Amino acid sequence: MNKNNVKELVKQFENENYKDLFGALIVFEKLDYIIEDDITDKDIEFLEKVYEEFMESKTISGLLNEELKDIIESESE
């Protein structure tokens, strides 16, 4: 990993809404055609449904599985 890239992304996370970041990650992974076309209202509706189904909290940790959460928490102690 590139330390400077990670630092810049952390700064971006601090200034953005997790819900929007979640949507952008899904678009990046799933909706490749967005590169040339605008995101449609239908895409946003899809992202909202995915977000509501999978987010367990208002933080990005809702996307992490329990094993990864445990690893992160053990490193924080």
C-alpha positions in Angstrom: 0.0 0.0 0.0 1.1 3.5 -0.7 1.2 5.5 2.6 0.4 8.8 0.9 -2.6 7.4 -0.9 -3.9 5.9 2.3 -3.5 9.3 4.1 -5.3 11.1 1.3 -8.2 8.6 1.4 -8.5 8.9 5.2 -8.7 12.7 4.7 -11.4 12.2 2.1 -13.3 9.9 4.5 -13.2 12.5 7.2 -14.9 15.0 4.9 -17.5 12.8 3.4 -20.7 11.0 4.3 -20.2 7.3 4.8 -23.3 6.6 2.8 -21.9 8.4 -0.2 -18.6 6.7 0.1 -20.4 3.3 0.4 -22.2 4.1 -2.8 -19.1 5.1 -4.6 -17.4 1.9 -3.6 -20.3 -0.1 -5.0 -20.3 1.9 -8.2 -16.6 1.4 -8.6 -16.9 -2.4 -8.1 -20.2 -3.1 -9.8 -21.3 -0.4 -12.2 -18.3 -0.1 -14.6 -20.3 1.6 -17.3 -20.6 4.7 -15.1 -17.1 5.8 -16.3 -18.7 7.1 -19.5 -22.3 7.7 -18.5 -23.9 9.7 -15.6 -25.2 7.8 -12.6 -29.0 7.5 -13.0 -31.7 7.8 -10.5 -32.2 4.1 -10.9 -28.6 3.5 -9.9 -29.1 5.7 -6.8 -32.2 3.7 -5.8 -30.2 0.5 -6.2 -27.4 1.9 -4.0 -29.9 3.0 -1.4 -31.4 -0.5 -1.2 -27.9 -2.1 -0.9 -26.9 0.4 1.8 -30.1 -0.1 3.8 -29.7 -3.9 3.6 -26.0 -4.2 4.6 -25.2 -1.2 6.9 -25.5 -2.0 10.5 -24.3 1.3 11.8 -23.5 4.9 10.7 -19.8 3.9 10.3 -18.0 2.0 7.7 -17.6 -0.9 10.2 -21.0 -2.1 9.2 -19.4 -3.3 6.0 -16.7 -5.4 7.8 -17.2 -9.0 8.7 -16.7 -10.1 12.4 -13.3 -11.6 11.8 -11.9 -8.3 10.4 -13.6 -6.3 13.1 -11.9 -8.5 15.8 -8.5 -8.0 14.1 -9.0 -4.2 14.0 -10.2 -4.0 17.6 -7.3 -6.1 18.9 -4.8 -3.8 17.2 -6.5 -0.8 18.7 -6.0 -2.0 22.3 
